[in-house]
């Protein structure tokens, strides 16, 4: 072992708190050593966030490992939120889909949720990928060290909040809060947070968040980009609209590439503090104009069997929508319907958000207005819903580039989605 | 025949046919079908990876730059190993990413009886040279021999 551990960490490593705790510590030490970590540092956030939310029958090795931890009396040192549930009866399902979901795929859901409760689940409603929303309450502070997973949450926490977290994998996330330490490397360090790419935005209009994120993710992969020119479109304050934009932008950078941190010149906290001093010498440059965004969009494969099929479902909210998004989309859909003379959306549509965000939304006048348009709200994970052969055959549309990447859902811009939902235009 | 030297992430010795991805391997998207629907040959289900889509990964020497995508990646790799649906070895041209490293280490520490050698930092030349079907031999010191 090349890492220098404190006496307490060494005691855990050597088995003084049991064989299972020792294996957890050994896993983290080996993980850190791969990346040159010389020490472990304390996790300082109030809560953790885990990526694994689904009780898929075939993921038995994960549940076996959880069972081993529970049997040994090992618990997370922090309460945690977790990614969205894969099932919600509000979301359209035919009889066959219901049968497959409940009798074959997610038969371990209740069992796994019971395991999560034993290990430290924050509450029965703490299932969302957007745990950092004010309504949910798992929002770290600037500089906090996290042991989170969920790529969209990690990139948001690092970039928009200024917390420090590596792109941890599922299981590693839980292990960090079991021992209370994470290896110090990568995005936890000042050097690891410096940018090796300069991205210049030269578009003639505000770029679509999910498309811009996709373009940057595919180009810079796991590197840190410093984005210049986006504040022209987003402003210089992290208000609700800017945070919502960055949520969707970041999720696309993380799923279409492997970005864990980005800086937006004049807007995100570290860029505001340090500016272009965050850019490494010799950083590469990527210029994005309208033509580049068009090129990226045209490169997406269409996975539908019949490319001209009529969409059967529309999913919005991967990652989960913000309260601001639910309200603004209510207004946009109402306006679109009023313009076309239609009373309800023309494609079955599901807006997904955190249970706590939906609860707040339901207190507003917008909830009844959205319901009147025919749009369904849900806390489901669209990605998990889509990940089976039955749903994979369905022509589903979305403006989520994450959902497009992992499923057969077809990507359209927000404006294109709106036109399809309200006017039937394709 | 060419030899390349990399860093050992998980040790082991193996000979297997090469399967090459020139793009980052999206672990969740690639192993989804294998894990969710009992595909024991681990056919790659990532529609966005033209090099691997539809090809069997089980028992292959998987040659790639890095892995990308969802942070379930390491857990997915761990499950693939525990369910014996893993590649014969994973050979990275670049330094390994945090998700693949987690998966390799989780499998090495927590799964008994499964060996999946993992070598990283083999260099861009390795990925330029190796082609599908070439015979790969990995030795415990991180040497990777590629034969046509």
Interface residues (C-beta under 8 A of the other chain):
Chain A: X23 X26 X27 X30 X31 X34 X35 X51 X52 X56 X58 X59 X60 X61 X62 X64 X65 X105 X149 X150 X151 X154 X166 X167 X168 X169 X170 X171 X172 X173 X186 X221 X222 X255 X257 X258 X301 X303 X387 X388 X389 X405 X406 X408
Chain B: X9 X24 X26 X28 X29 X32 X35 X36 X37 X38 X47 X48 X66 X67 X68 X69 X70 X71 X72 X73 X74 X75 X76 X78 X79 X82 X83 X96 X97 X98 X99 X101 X102 X103 X105 X106 X108 X109 X110 X111
